[in-house]
Amino acid sequence: MTPKNAVKRSIVFFLIPDFTMIAFATALDPLRSANRMLGYEAYSWRLASVDGKPVRASNGVEVAVNSSLEEERKKMTGQDRPSMVIVCTGLNADRYSNKTVFAWLREEYNRGVALGGLCTGAHVLAAAGLLANKRCAIHWENLPGFAEAFPKANVFADLFEIDSNIYTCAGGTAALDMMLKLIGEDFDDNLVNSVCEQMLTDRVRSPSDRQRLPLRARLGVQNSKVLTIIELMEANLSEPLSLVEIAESVGLSRRQIERLFRQEMGRSPARYYLEVRLDRARHLLIQSSMPVVEVAVACGFVSASHFSKCYRELYARSPQQERADRKQLLAA
């Protein structure tokens, strides 16, 4: 039996081809669990796609939907109007373009409907013009390309962000944290704790918790000075610091830094810094349509020719070949 004045929220999960299944599942299942704990349907949902046909996730599983975009547009002014629309994406979200979808999302938002983006969903919301001057989150792998494509969006490598009725998360299990936050806003911590226990998770992570493993765990490096230097390098890619500047920042001599990097990383600090910059360049080439020369500048190279030479030495192919291979893979 539904209590009087009970909270009721209806959600449309809009599926885009190659969406990430884990983010979708960990966003949906907390709602089911909350309903079970409450004893009534506080949360209802339906799945939608552009044409109303099943959508294939990035893991190859096809998911049937309940409605099409055309049907959703008809429901915007009726009793079936949702209180929230969540865009579910994954691979290749940066290449997604559908003006009708973008217009629908804008209209829903302007009518007071909350919007969400899972994994790389921020790409779609930003392309629809909804993230200018808004805080948002996106998967760490996609953050460099997103930041270059949408400089007006305030993007962070956080688990999730909520700003002006727009909810975005980094995907994976971060979708669970975002939805638990939503449930907590609608109800209280008691219900959130019950859902956590049901789903065998011990807590709701903070939005600002790390997406990636800490450097110490990710690189297997124990020396705190080396970790500090690597953090400085990763924070200064478009305008690389000199070894003298790094040495002054950490209170070591150049010779000490050289020796530490040889011991811990098996290469010089200059070589490691170059590899970090080239790694970011590779992400930009794969995830964005930025001209190669702009990618070079964004990663701290003074010329496209020097960038191409360094890139080829590390990856055994030119930046142009990297992008061409990516296009060929997408077209296959």
C-alpha positions, 0 to 999 in steps of 0.5 A, a space after each residue: 500500500 502506498 503511503 499518503 504523500 509518498 515520494 514517487 519518482 519516474 525515470 526514463 533510461 535513454 539507451 544509446 548504442 554501446 552503452 556501458 552495462 555495469 553503469 546501467 545496472 548499478 543505476 537501476 538496481 538500487 531503485 528496485 532494492 529501495 522499492 522492496 525496502 519501502 514496500 511500495 513503488 517509490 521509483 518507476 522506470 522505463 527504457 527508451 531508444 531513438 527508434 524503440 528498438 533494442 539497443 546493444 550494449 558495449 558487451 554485446 548484450 541487446 536490451 529491449 526498450 519500452 518506448 521510442 523518442 517519438 513516444 517520449 516526446 508525446 508523453 512530455 505533457 501528459 501524466 506519463 511525463 518523467 521526473 528524470 531522464 538518464 542518458 546511458 552511454 559508453 564507447 564512442 559517446 563523443 561521436 554521437 550526434 542527434 539533433 532531435 535527441 538534443 532538442 528533447 533533452 533541452 525541452 525536458 530540462 526546461 520543463 523541470 525534468 532532472 537529467 542524468 548522464 552515466 559513464 560518458 553521458 556528459 558528452 551527450 548532455 554537453 553536446 545538447 548545450 546543457 553543461 555550460 558553467 555546470 559541474 559534471 563528471 565523466 570517466 577518467 579515460 574520456 576526460 581529456 577529450 571532453 575538456 578540450 571539446 567543451 571548455 565551458 563545462 566544469 568537468 572533474 575526475 570525480 565519481 559523480 557531480 550534481 549541479 542544477 538538477 543535472 546528475 552526471 557520473 563517471 560510470 562503472 560502480 560510480 552510478 551506484 553511488 550517484 543513485 544512492 545519493 538520489 535515494 538519500 535526498 528523497 528519503 533518509 540514510 536509514 533507507 540508503 544503509 538498507 540498500 547498501 546492505 542488500 547490495 553488499 556495499 559498505 558505504 556511499 562514496 563521496 563524489 570527490 573520491 578517486 576514480 582511479 587507483 592512487 598512484 602508489 597502487 597504480 604504478 607500484 611506486 613507494 617513494 613519496 618524492 617520486 609520487 609527488 613529482 609524477 603528480 606534478 607532471 600529470 598536472 602540467 601537460 600543456 605547459 611542461 615544467 622543467 626539471 629545475 622547476 620540479 626540483 625546486 618544488 620538491 626540494 631535491 637536486 636534479 641529480 637526486 631526481 634522475 637517480 630516483 627515477 632510474 631506481 623507481 621507474 627504470 627511465 629518466 624523468 624526462 623520458 617518463 614525462 614525455 610518455 605521460 604527455 604522449 599518453 594524453 595525446 593518444 587519448 585525445 586522438 582517439 576520443 576527439 576530432 581535434 586537429 593533430 597540431 592542436 593535440 600537439 599543443 595541448 600536450 606541450 609540444 612546440 611543433 607538430 613535426 616533433 610531436 609526430 616523431 616522438 609519437 611514432 617512436 613510442 607507438 610505432 605509428 604516426 598520430 595520423 595513422 592512430 586516428 585513421 585506425 580508430 576511424 576504420 575500427 568504428 566503421 567496421 
